[in-house]
Amino acid sequence: MESRLQYIFLGCAFIALVFVAVSAPMLHAATAADLEQDPLVVRETDRRDVRVDKLDSENFELGAFAGMMNVEDFGTNFVYGIKATYHVSEALFVEGNYAQSRMGQTSFELLSGGAQLLTDAQRDLKYYNLSVGYTLFPGESFVGSKWAFKSNLFVVVGAGATDFGGDQRFTVNGGVGYALYLTDWLALNMSARDHVFSSDLLGASKTVHNIEFTVGFSIFF
């Protein structure tokens, strides 16, 4: 009985080996034919075209600005000027400014009925200064969903002179500003500064604070 089972097992094993030997080449050929008929499809990722503007590497900047300046006791008047800037590094820069304005009458002159504290020539105010600036928050400003511009928030402090009332007065200035780079060579600048000097035009000498708000454009070269 055991001999018969062994013969039957050996016979089944032999038949299985023969089936594998015969079917393997056929299976391989069928697989190769299927690959030739249906090659592997590789889907490529769709890529968007992104244009990145490159800022000029020049360190010099020239600009013009205009705005309003409040001179203590003389009201708020239009001011305009020019500036030149040298960028020492990405964060540090040195800036020179020259501006002028024309002052109005004081409240004393208006109420006195004609008394003039200053001549017309003495009402012309001119200032020039040299300041050091430092960029605090460089980043980007977004306009809508498609436009992004490089921008930064900076602080400045410096010193110079103010010609006003027939005298030249040592002046300290300081403030904050915001720059928005519209192209690789053009920037929009906004600034708020305080010009501090000593004045004795109304009698006793005192320290006056003169706040200035300006907007301007500058180019890099």
Buried (B, 14 or more C-beta within 10 A) or exposed (E): EEEEEEEEEEEEEEEEEEEEEEEEEEEEEEEEEEEEEEEEEEEEEEEEEEEEEEEEEEEEBEBBBEBEBBBBBBBBBEBBBBBBBEBEEEEEBBBBBEBBBEBEBBEEBEEEEEEEBBEEEBBBBBBBBEBBBEBEEEEEEEEEEEEBBBBBEBBBEBBBBBBBBEEEBEBBBBBBBBBBBEEBBEBBBBBEBEBBBEBEBBEEEEEBEBBBBBEBEBBBE
